Structures are given as structure tokens and as C-alpha cells.
Amino acid sequence: MGKVKLFVVRSLGAGMFLFSLFSSCSGQSFNYWTRNFNEESSLAAGAVVGGGAGPSAIYYNPSAIGEINNSQLSIHASLFSINIYNIRNALGDDIDLNSVQFVIEPRFISYILKPHKRWHVEFAFLNNENYRVVLNSSLDMHTDVLKYLPGEERYFARFQYSDHYRDDWVGIGGSYMLSSSIRLGASMMVPVRQVTYQYLMDVEAMPLSDTVITPLGQVPYYVASYEEEDYFNFNNYRVLWKLGFLYRKGPLGLGITVTTPSLNVYSDGKRVSRKASKNNIMDPDTAVMMPNYTLIDYAEKKEMQVNFKSPLSIAVGATYRLPTPRSQTLYFTTEFFGAVAPYRMVEAEENTQYQFGREWLTFVNGGKAVINAAVGYNIEVQENVRVMGGFRTDFNYRKNLDLSPFEDYKKVRGLTLDIYRLSGGAIFTFKGQDFIMGVQYSIGRETNQKQFADLKNPVEYNQEIHRPLQGTPASNMQSMINNINFYFGATFNFNTGQTF
């Protein structure tokens, strides 16, 4: 009875601690394997579905929670990452976008209990992704873009893009030892997705002097302009489950993890707005001024719906201990992510007072099926010191995605890059406690992408893309991302025990 009471008290204490931590925490990339947990599974590139996941077993394979044969608290500190973005020809030939972002990497905290010799329980708070990119640019030049006015005009364009996406998970998992070789496990996770997205394109063309003389005489001074702005913000709460299987016989370990699609539970902080305006633009066919317009709409709270979907995934992994004098382990994991059919991610009731067209405040999303793979290596270089390393792919699920039947709807703009991640570091054991230090380098590069816009060769009205004061985007954009993550963490064991 005393042991049961102690287990309940510990469980409630850990749950309240993690809940309070989660409550205090504050766009997105289109890659499923972006996560960094700042602990030993990250050093092995996450190739740990077949065993060796350590405290992050609740995420990779909950049946492996039972590999840790002692109660422990894992605290993996917030360090930072450096993200370098280089996008050539983004806004036209030789008009590049460059940015350097410093991002604080969130913490990973877990508490593992062993209330019974056959089963283990783990509480955890982790960050699955923390993505932030801000790109700004402006262009100021003299060019002849307004055909009604003789000579050159001042052409000024402003571009702003901001995407901040954070995915925090809190959950509970358990592992049960069915036999000496087989463990089963399950975890229930509550992901909280925080998204703030903004896109702005503001373009103006104006005479170089206050007095404008044309062959028809003097005309009033005017400015031709076009503006397009999208914005939304929301917090989305969902629930999903992970089911795990782990088989270990001698030096070989095999694991399978099935992750269910997430179910939407609740959303708050909801806001969405769009604006589009056009003024003083001449029709190239009739040489008559086109109608001016300004379209603005906004919705929030109950007027707006959020529905974020994640796919079914199946991960398979293996570990193998090499028969060498030094302890060495090889890791391999591959994971299949199912397709997500195009759907309305953000939608709102239209303002019936204005005729904006089809679902003005709707943004759509979707995802292709992708398969990622990872390999890892672990060697004990000396007593109480282990060195780990790994490599993994991180293929983009929005690359060349067909969003039919929503192809004409608004979509979140972003960089669709396949990314490759190389990681390594060391684990030091001191007085029974583990300390982890490491680094990860990621690189992604894509060529022949469609430009965000063409501001280098503007025309007064582009009939091909139905936008004023812009040229036709070419497919010669080149995007590159370089990323460096730094890891540091510690695991505190409450009692000694043998780990597998």
C-alpha cells in the first residue's frame, strides 16, 4: 500500500510539474523530421525506434520506456540554433532574400517511474518543432512601367514574410514487459500548435516630378499601387496516440511504432485577415483606367475555424550491438508518413456585405506521402564516455504537391526543401548521472523553383498572372538553408539499475 501511495504521489507531482511548465511556454516548415530533443536520441539522428531511445522513448517507441530499468528525471536545457537562409532570384533576377535567424531551442523534460517490475510509466514535455523565419526586402528604382505617363517613374516595392511555428507536446506513456524479449507500449500525446503567419507585397509606381506633361497635356499627379496582405494566428490543441512494439534477442533489437492521425480538440487565439487593393492601373488592351478596388476582411474567435491534420505514420527500426571489445551499437530507422488529402486548414464565414469571391478567408493545406530514413552509431571510447553520431533525411511533404480541388485557394507560402541532417556528440557519466553535449548540422538546397514575385521586369498590368506592377515569375529561384543546433542535457538517476 505504501508503494502504491508513493507511486500516486510521484505521478501527480510529475504531472503537475509538467503541466505548469507547459502552460508557461509560448508557419511552419513542411518537414516531419525537424524535431530536436536536446538529448541522446538526437545524437543518433533519431534512429532509435529499435531501441536506445532513452527518455525520448515516449515519442519514438513507447515500448522502449521499459529499457530504462530505474526511475529518472531528464532535463535537457534550452540552447540555441543558427538558421541561415539564402534565396537567390526570389523577387526577380538578382533580387535575393537573405536572413540569419537565432532560435532558442526548447527544453525536453521527462520523468520515468517504475511502479512494477514489468511496467514503466513516463510523463514528458517536449518540443517537436520550433520554426521561425522572417524575410524582408525592398526595391527602389526608376523604370518606365506606367504607359500613360512619358518617361520613367519611381518604382518602389516592399516585401515582408514572417512565419513562426511551434509544436509543443505533453503526454503520458507506458511500457509493459510481456516476456524477457518482448515489450509493448503506448503513449497519449497532446500536441499544441502555435502559428503566426504574415505575407505582404506592397508595390507603387509614381511620377518623378509633381508636374506631369503628356502629349495630351498636363495631367494630375497620381500614384499607381497594388497591395496584397495575408495574416492568420491560432493555437490548435489535438490528441494522438502512439503504439509500440520492441523485440530484443541477444545483440539484436527490432521495433515498430504506429502513430495515429491527430484529432482536433480545441483552438483559441484565432485571427485571420486578408487585404487586396489596386489603384490607378490602366488596362493594356483598352488604354482605359481599370476600376479601383480595396478588399479587406477579418474574422476571429467563433467566426473562424481551424482544422490542422497530421498523417498516420509507421516507423520500423533495428539496433545491433557489434561483437567487439568496446561497446558499439548500430541504429537504423525508417518511417512512412501517409498522404493528407487537401483540406481547409483555416476558414471563416464570409462577410455578406461584400462580394469577395470564393471563400476569401480560407487557407488550404495538405501533404504528400513521404518516407524518411536515419542511421546512427554509438561507441564507448573509454569508461564513462560514449560518442554518438547519426544521419537522417527530412523530405518535404509539400514539394510539388497537387492541392486539387483547392488549387485556386489561398495557401501558406513557404520554402519546400528536402533537408539532410548530420549529428554527433558525447555522453559523459559522472557519479551515476549522464551529461550530454552535441551538435547537429542541417542543409537543404533546391533549384529551379518558381520565384515569389518578379519585381525586376514589372508591367502596368500582367494579364498572365492577373496582378499589377509585376512581371511573370520565372522558375529560376534557388533556395538554401544551413542550420546548426547545439545540444546540452542531463539525466538524473534516482536509483541504480541495468539498462538494456
N, C-alpha and C positions, 0 to 999 in steps of 0.2 A: 504493500500500500504506500509505503514511504517513497519507493522508487517511482511509482505511478504519479504521486503528487509532485515529486521533483521534476518529472518529465513535463507535466502540465504547466508548472510554473515557468520552467525554461522555455517551453514553446510559446506561452503567452508573452513572456518578456521579449523573446526574439521577434515575435510578430509585431508587437507594439513598437519596438525599436525600428524595425524596417519600415513600418507604416509611417512613423514620424519622419524618418529620413526621406521617404518617397514623397510625402506631402510637401516637403520644403524645397524640392527640386523644381527648377524652372523648365519647303522644298525639298527637296529631298533628292538624294541620289537614286538612281534606278538600278541598284545592285543589291542582291540579297546577302552577300557575304562581306559586308563592310565592317561588321562588328569587331570591337576591340575590348576585351575584358580586363586588360592590365594584369593578367595572371598567367600561370604556366601553360594553359591551353593555347594562349595567344602566341607563345614562343614556338609551339609546334604547329602553327598556322591553322589551328582548329581541326587538325586531322585526328580527332580523338573519340570518334563515335565507337570505335572498337576497344576503348579503354584508355586510361591515363588522363581523363579529363580534369581530375582534381575537383576543386569546388564548383567549377562551371559544368559539372555533370548534369545538373538540373536543366541546363539548356541543351547540351549536346546529346546526352543519353541518360535519362533519369535512372535507369537500372544501374549505372556505374556509380551512383551515390554510395552504394554499398562497398565499393572498392576501398573507401576510406574507413578504416576499422577503428577510428577513435573520434570522439567529439572534437570539433574545432571551429574556430571563428576565423574567417578570412576577410582581410581588409586590404583592398587594392586601391592605392591613392590616385587622386586626380593629377595627372601630368598633362603635358600639352602636346599638340601635334602642329606641324607646319604644312600648310597646303599651298602649293604654287600652281596657279592656273595660267597657261599661255594659249591664247586662241587667236590664230592668225587669220586675217581676212574676215573677221567676224561681222563687221559692219560695212563691208566693201573691200575691194582690193587694197592691200597695205594699210587697212584700218583695223588694228589689232585690239584685243582686250587682254590685259594682264593684271593679275592680282595675287597678293600674298596674304593668306589668312592664318592667324594663330588661334587655335581652338583648344579650350581646356577639355581634356578627356575625362569623362565622368568616372565615378568610382564603381567598383564591384564589391559588394559585401554579402557574405553568406554565413549562415550558422547551421552546422550539421550536428544532429543528435543521434545517439544510438540507444533507443529505449529498450531494444530487444536484440538478442544475438543474431536474429535472422533479418531484421529490417532496420532501415535508417530513414531519418526524416531531415529534409533541408529546407530552410527558408532563405530566400535570396532577393536582393535588389540588384539589378544590372542595367546597363545601358546598351541596347542593341545597335544604336547608331546615333551619332551626333554630327550633323552635316550642316555646314554654313558656307555660303558663297555669296559675295557681293561684287558685282561688276558695274563700273560706271565709266562713261565716256562722253565726250562732247566734240563736236566738229564745227569749225567756224571758217568759212571760205567764201570767195567770190566766184560766182558762176552764173551762166545765163540759163535760168530754169523757168522763168515766167515769160511766156511767149508774147503776152500783150504789152510788156514793157521792153523798150530797147536796151541793149547792152546787158551788163552783168548786174546781178543782185547779190545782196549778202544772204548767204545760206547758213543757217545755224540749226544744229541738231543736238539733242540731248537724249542719252540712253541710260537707263538705270534698271538693274536687275538684282533682286535680292531673294534668296531662298534659304530659310532657316528651318531645319527639320530635326526633331529629336524624338527618339523612340525609347522610352524607359519601360522596363518590365519589372514586375514584382510577382512573386509566386511561391508556391509550396510544392515539394516533390517528395516521393518516397521510393525506396528500393527494397525488394524482398528477395532473399536468397532461397530459391526453390530447391537447389541442390548445391553440392560443392562446386559444380561447373556452370550452373545456370542462375542468372539473376533476372528478375523482371522489375520494371519501374514505370512510374507515371508522374507527370507534373501538370499542374494547372497554373497557367501564367495569365496575368492581366497586363497587356501592353497599353501604354498611354502614349499616343502620338500627338506631338505638338508641332504645328505647321504654321509658318508665316511666309506668304509668297507675294511678291510685287514685281510687276513689269511695267515699264514706262518708256514710250517713244514719243518725243515731242520735237516737231520739225517746223521751221519757219523760213520763209523767203521774203525779203523786203528790199525796196529800192535803196540805193546808196546815197541818195540826196532827198531833201524834202520836196523839191520841185521835180516833177516827172513830165517830160515833154515827149509826146508820141507823134507820129505822122498825122494823127487826128487832132493834135493839140494837147494842151495841158490836161492831165488827169489828176484826180485826188490821190493823195498818198494812201496806200493800203498795204497790209501785210497778209500774205497767203500762209496758212498754217494748217497743220494736221497734228492731232494728239490721240494717243491710244494708251490706256492705263488699265491694268488688271490688278486686283488685290483680293486675297482672302486670308483668313486666320481661323484656326479651330484647334480644339483639344478633343481627341477621339479616344474613348475608352472601349476596349474589346476584351474578349476572353478566348483562349485557345488551350488545347491540351497536347501533351507530348507523351507517346507511349514508347517504351524502350525495352530492348532485349539484349542481354550480354551473355556470351558463352566464352569461357576460358578453360583451356586444357593445356597444361604444360606451358610452353613459351608462346602459344597462340591465343589471341583473343579476337572474337568476332562480335560485332554489334549492329543492331538495326534500330533506327528511330523513325517513327511516323509522327509528323506534326500536322494537326488538323487545320483546315482553314479557320480564320478567326471569325467570331460572331460579334457584331456591333452591339454594344450595351448602352452607351450614352455619349453625347457630345456636348461641349459647352465652349464658351469663348468664341462663338460663331459670328463671323462678319464676312461679307462678300460685297464687292463693288466693282463696277466697270464704267469706263468713260471713253467715248469716241467723239471727236469733233473735227469738222472740216470747214474752212472759211476761205472765200475768195480764190477758188480754184476754177480755171477755165477748162471747158470741155474741148479736147483736142480735135474733135470732129466738126463741131458747130461753131467754135470760137465764141461761145456764149458762156457766161459765168454759170457754173453749176450751183444748185441750191446749197446754201449753208445749212449745217445741222450741228447740234450738240446733243448727244445721247448720254444720260447719266442715270444710273440706278444703283440701289443699295439695299441690302437686306441683312438682318441679324436675328439672333436668338431663334424664336419659334418660327420665324418666316423662312428659315434656312435649314436644309437637311444635309447631313454629312454621312457618307457611307463609304468607309475605306475597307478594301478587301485584300486579304493575303492568301496565297495559294496553299493547297495540300503539298507537302513535301515528304520525301522518303530518303533517308540517309543510310548508307551502308559503310561500315568501317572495319578495319583489321589492324591489330598490333602483333608484332613478333619480336621476341627477345632473342638477340643473337647469342649463339653459344661461344662466347669469348670470355677471357678472364675479367675484362672490365664489363660492367653492366651497360649494355647497349640495347636500345629499342627502336624499331622502325614503326611508323604510323602511316596509315592510308585511310582516306575518307572520300567518298563521293556522294553528292546529294542531288536529287532530281526535284525541281520545282515545277509544278503543273502550271498550265496557262490560266490566266484570269481573263475571261471574256470582257470586252469593252463595256464600261458601265458609267453611270453618272456618279462621280465622286462628290461633287458639290452642286447643289441645285437649290433654287429659291422660287417662290411664287412671283410671277411677273406682275409688274405694276400695270394694271389695265388702263390707266390713264394715258399711257404712251404705247406706241407700237414699235417695239424694238426688234421684232423678228423672233425667230425660234429660240426659245429658252435662253434669253440674253445672259442670265447669271449662272448658267450651267457650265461646269468644267468636267471633262471626262477623263477617265484613266483606264488602264488595262495592263496586261503583261503577257509576254511570250513564255513558253516553257523553256527552261534553261537547265543545264547540268554543269555543276562545278566540281572540282576535284582538288584535294590537298594531300601533301606528303609531309612527314615530319621525322625528326631524328633526335634521340636522347642518348647521351653518353656520360658516364660518371668518370670525370677526368682525375679526380682524387677524392679521398674521403670527405664527405660532406659538401662536395661541389659537383654539380651537374651542369652540362652545357646542352642547350636545345636549339633546334633550328627547324625551319619549315618553309614551304612554298605553297601558295594556293591561287587558283583562278577566281575571278569575280566577274562573270559575264553579265552584260547589261540586258535587262528584260524589256526595255523599251526601244531597243535598237531595231530600226526597220519594222516597227510594229504597225500592223494594219488595224486602225481603230473603227473600221466599218461596223455598224451603220452610223457611227458618230464622227466620221472623218471631218465634217464641216463644223463641229462644235469646238468650243474653246478647250485647249489642253494646256497643261503645265509645261512651260518651256524648260529645258534643261540640257545638260551635256550627256549624251548617250555614248559612253565609253566603256569598253571592256578593260578591266584593271587586273594587274598581276601583282601579288603581294609576297614579299620575302621578309621573313622574321627570324630573330635569333636573340639569345641571351643566356643568362646563367641563373641557377638556383643555389643559394648558399644555406646550409643548415647549421644553425648555431644554438646549442643548448636545447635541441629538440624542436626549434622553431625554423620555419622556412622564409627566406627573403629572396625576392625575385627582382631582377633588373634585366631590361632588354630593349630592343628597338625593332621597328618594322618600317620597311621602305616599300612604297607602292608606286606604280607607274601605269599610266593609261595614255594611249595615243590613237587618234582616229584621223584619217584624211578623207578628202572628197565629201565633206559634209555640206549641207546647204547653209548658206550664210543666214544670220539672224535678220539682216536687212542689207540693202545696198544703198549707202549714203554717198558713195563715190561718184555715181553716174545718175543723179536724180533727174526726173522729168516732172512736168507740172502735174500730169495725171497719168498713172501707169495702168493702162487698160488690162494688162495681163494679170496683175495681182490685185487690181481694184483698190489701189492706195495712191494718195497724192504725194508728191515731193520725194519720191523714192524710185530707185531703179529696180530691176528684176534680180533677186538674189541668185548668185551663181553657186555651183556645188564645188567650191574650192576652199572651203574653210577647213583648217587643221586645228584640232584641239589636243592639248597635252596637259596631264595632271601629274605632278610629282608630290608625294606625300611622305612625311616622316613622323612616326609615332614613337613616343618614349614610354616605357613601361616601368612601373615600380609597384611592389606589393609585399604583403606579409601574411603568413598563415600561422595562427597560434593554436597549438595542440593542447587540449586540456588533460589528456592522459596518453600514455604511450600505447602503441599498438602497431600491428603489422599491416602495411598496405600492400596490395597486390601489384 
